């Protein structure tokens, strides 16, 4: 009975661990200059399905996309500092919401949603698709939601350019189906999806 209890406790711990991915601290110094990254920025539409990104790369990428660079301010500007943007990582082992405050990815489903992340086949092969989501409760104005999502998109492009990683953003996806799969709230809307990988 004692061993059964230990086994069950261990299984619970492993299951809980798989629900969250603690990210290492993002590396905020060094790297390519901004001007070089701008010169290298491009869209990529071919991805190797056998490649992936390391935890350090994920930490750096998501911090660049929409992390905190001051106590209560993001790496992106948001209108009236509403901070209505959230980002979701869609990967082969599941989909996760990026928790910028706690520097971790929190699983929302263990399903591989990459086929829902875009209508183009290359998005199904990319290791990572990032859904950029706006909360209409915090920001009801389309123009500001779109502008803020665009800031995330460009930060992702620049990080990828600086690190030799491919990326492309698009608006061709079934937002309603993907939103349900990501368990988004009624006021949340996917603005863009961006594929990332080698």
C-alpha positions in Angstrom: 0.0 0.0 0.0 2.9 2.3 0.9 4.5 1.7 -2.6 1.2 2.3 -4.3 0.9 5.7 -2.6 4.4 6.7 -3.6 3.8 5.6 -7.2 0.5 7.6 -7.3 2.3 10.7 -5.8 5.1 10.4 -8.4 2.6 10.1 -11.3 0.7 13.1 -10.0 4.0 15.1 -9.8 5.0 14.1 -13.4 1.5 15.0 -14.7 1.6 18.4 -12.9 5.1 19.1 -14.3 3.9 18.5 -17.8 1.1 21.1 -17.4 3.7 23.9 -17.0 7.1 24.5 -18.6 9.3 26.7 -16.4 11.5 28.8 -18.6 15.1 29.8 -17.9 15.7 33.5 -17.4 15.8 35.3 -20.8 19.2 36.4 -22.0 18.8 40.2 -22.4 22.3 41.2 -23.4 24.6 40.5 -26.4 23.5 39.2 -29.7 23.1 40.9 -33.1 22.7 44.7 -33.4 19.2 46.1 -34.2 20.4 47.3 -37.6 21.7 43.9 -38.5 18.5 42.2 -37.4 16.5 44.7 -39.5 18.7 43.9 -42.5 18.2 40.2 -42.0 14.4 40.3 -41.3 12.5 38.1 -43.8 9.6 35.7 -44.1 10.2 32.0 -44.2 7.7 29.5 -45.6 9.7 26.3 -45.4 10.3 24.5 -42.1 12.0 21.3 -41.1 9.5 19.2 -39.1 12.3 17.4 -37.2 13.8 20.6 -35.8 12.9 22.4 -32.5 13.8 25.3 -30.3 15.6 24.9 -26.9 14.0 26.1 -23.7 16.5 29.0 -23.6 15.4 30.0 -27.1 11.7 29.8 -26.1 12.4 31.9 -23.0 14.2 34.6 -25.1 11.6 34.5 -27.9 8.6 34.9 -25.7 10.2 37.6 -23.5 11.0 39.5 -26.7 7.5 38.9 -28.0 5.5 40.1 -25.0 7.5 39.9 -21.8 8.1 42.3 -19.0 11.1 44.6 -19.3 10.1 46.7 -16.2 8.0 45.8 -13.2 4.7 46.6 -14.9 5.6 47.4 -18.5 6.0 45.1 -21.5 8.6 44.8 -24.3 5.8 46.0 -26.6 3.8 49.2 -26.3 0.0 48.8 -25.8 -2.5 51.6 -26.1 -3.2 53.2 -22.7 -1.0 50.4 -21.3 -4.0 48.1 -21.4 -1.7 45.1 -21.9 -4.6 43.2 -23.6 -2.3 41.0 -25.7 -1.5 37.5 -24.8 0.5 34.9 -26.7 0.0 31.1 -27.0 2.6 28.6 -28.0 1.3 25.9 -30.3 3.8 23.0 -30.4 3.7 19.2 -31.2 3.2 18.2 -27.6 0.4 20.7 -26.9 -0.6 24.4 -26.7 0.5 26.7 -23.9 -0.2 30.2 -22.8 2.8 32.3 -22.0 2.7 33.6 -18.4 5.1 36.6 -18.7 4.9 37.5 -15.0 6.1 34.0 -13.9 8.2 33.2 -16.9 6.6 30.0 -17.8 4.3 28.3 -20.4 1.0 26.9 -19.0 -0.6 24.1 -20.9 -4.1 24.7 -22.2 -4.3 21.4 -24.1 -2.1 18.4 -24.9 -3.4 18.2 -28.4 -1.2 19.1 -31.4 -3.1 22.1 -32.9 -0.6 23.0 -35.6 -3.0 21.9 -38.3 -5.5 24.5 -36.9 -2.8 27.2 -36.8 -2.9 28.0 -40.5 -4.3 27.0 -43.8 -0.9 26.7 -45.4 0.8 23.3 -45.1 4.1 24.8 -43.9 2.4 26.0 -40.7 1.7 22.3 -39.8 5.4 21.5 -40.1 6.8 24.4 -38.1 7.9 23.4 -34.6 6.1 26.4 -33.1 3.1 28.5 -34.1 2.4 31.6 -31.9 -1.2 32.8 -31.6 -1.3 36.5 -30.8 -4.5 37.1 -29.0 -6.3 40.3 -28.0 -8.7 40.6 -25.0 -11.6 42.8 -26.2 -12.7 43.3 -22.6 -9.5 45.3 -22.0 -9.2 46.8 -25.5 -12.4 47.0 -27.5 -10.9 49.2 -30.3 -9.8 47.1 -33.4 -7.2 49.6 -34.5 -5.4 49.5 -31.2 -5.7 45.7 -30.8 -4.2 45.3 -34.3 -1.5 47.8 -33.7 -0.5 46.1 -30.4 -0.5 42.7 -32.1 1.7 44.1 -34.8 4.3 45.1 -32.2 4.4 41.5 -31.0 4.7 40.3 -34.5 7.6 42.6 -35.3 9.5 41.7 -32.1 9.2 38.0 -33.1 10.5 38.8 -36.5 13.5 40.7 -35.1 14.3 38.0 -32.6 14.2 35.4 -35.3 16.3 37.4 -37.6 18.9 38.0 -34.9 19.0 34.3 -34.1 19.0 32.6 -37.5 15.5 31.2 -37.0 12.8 31.3 -39.7 9.4 32.9 -39.2 6.3 34.1 -41.1 3.1 35.7 -39.9 -0.3 35.4 -41.4 -4.0 36.0 -41.0 -5.2 32.9 -42.9 -6.5 30.6 -40.1 -9.9 29.6 -38.7 -10.0 31.8 -35.7 -13.2 30.4 -34.3 -12.0 26.8 -34.4 -8.5 27.6 -33.1 -9.9 29.9 -30.4 -12.1 27.1 -29.1 -9.2 24.6 -29.1 -7.1 27.1 -27.1 -10.1 27.6 -24.7 -10.2 31.3 -25.2 -12.8 33.4 -23.5 -15.7 35.0 -25.4 -14.0 38.4 -25.5 -10.6 37.0 -26.7 -9.8 37.1 -30.4 -6.8 35.7 -32.3 -5.4 38.6 -34.4 -2.4 36.9 -36.0 -0.6 33.5 -36.0 3.1 33.3 -36.6 5.1 30.2 -37.5 8.6 29.8 -36.0 11.2 27.2 -36.7 14.2 26.0 -38.7 
